């Protein structure tokens, strides 16, 4: 029979985990020792050259011990109290939201009502504006009709103790200079207007429009045929004193006077040659052969400015 012999033990060099100089020396371990079977708890005791990884210890809170029934009941009661308080707050918020919703609905309804009233008032305002404009035009026509027989004589000095007879004499002298037959019976009324600049123009109201047109036509014809110095002046009316030009124009309404003033300013600034009034209406003409432009409101002047 073969004989099995056990080989002699051989020493193997191993290093320990120590970093000291002494630990670097080889440690002799019998090979037979490595073949020994060890239990799991003793594996870490075998000296090897493998570095062991250190795990961080659990740093959580330590267990406070088992939860008792009284502790659970206390926690449950606290949670129930908090839940009830939370539900009360939620119910309060729901009520507030409901009230807020109702308030918003009321405000929205009132706002819609307000918009309706504003729209109604705006429509009424536009309608009232049209009516006012219509009434102003009717009033202007009536006032223009009452002044259709009148003329205005300016730049005649006022004398002390002046009477209506003296004013009538001035008109008769003017008619004589213009070669127009004017009688005292043709004058319905005559007077001076009050003014801030003490010019006090004379207003002559004739009995008929025909007489008024005759006088106005005579003045235009007379001035057109004369030089600037020889045009109608105080000498033609037999007024003593320094020579001064006399201006005769239609008796215009306040609205027509304002339009005439605006039209003349536009005439000077935009190179129009003619600006005059006829039967209480203001007219403009840029050149001799151009058509006349009737001015009935300030808007007409603004339109002309836009077209220039």
C-alpha positions, 0 to 999 in steps of 0.5 A: 500500500502507498504511504501518504506523507504530510509535507513539512510546514513552510513559513510564508511571509505576511505583513500586518496592518500596522504602519510602524517600522516593527510591523513591516517585518514579515510574520511567519505563518505556517501554511497549515494555519491558512488551511484551517476552517474558522467560523465567521466571527473569527475571520476578522482576527486573521492577520492579512495585508488587506485594509479593512474599510471602516463604516460610519456608525449610525448617528440617529437618535437613540430609541426612547423605548416602546410607545405606551397606550397612554402616549398613543392616546395623547398623540391621537387626541392632539391630532384630533384637536388640530384636525378640528381646529383646521376644519373650523378654519377651513369652514371660516374660509369657505364662508368668507369666500362665499361672502366675497363671491356674493359681494363680487356678484353684487359689484358686477351687477352694479357695474353693469348697471352703471355702464348702462346708465353711462351709455344712456347719459352719453346718448342723451348728451349727444342728443341734447348737443344736437338740439342745442346746436339746432336752437343756436342756429335758429336763434342766430337766424332770428338775430340775423333777421332782426339785424338785416336792416342795420349797418354799423358806422365806426371811427366817428368821434363822439361829441358832448350832448350828442342826440339822435338828430345829430346822428341822423344828420351824419347819416344824411350827409353820408348819403349825400356824399354817396349820391344816395337818396336817404331820408329821415323817414328811412331811419327806424332807429339810430344809437351808439354802442358802448365799447371798451376802447371808447370808439362807440360805433353808431348803429343805424337801423333802416326801415327796409332791407332795400335801403340798407343794401342801397347804402352798403352798395353805395359805400363799396362803389364810392371807395372802389373808385377813390384813392386811399386818402379820398375814401369815405372819411369824416370830411364827407360827413361834415364833421369838424376836426382832423381828417379820419377814415370812416368805416361802414359795415353790416350790423353782425350778430355776436357769432358772425362778428367772431367768425369774421374776426377768425376769417380775417386772421386766416386771410392774413396768415394764408394769403387770401385776397378777399374776406367780406360779409353779405347778409350777415354771412362771412365769405372768403376768396383766395384769388379774383377768379376763385369761387367764394367760400362760405364760413358758417362755423369755426370748423369751416376755417379749420378745414381750410387750414387742413387743406392748405 
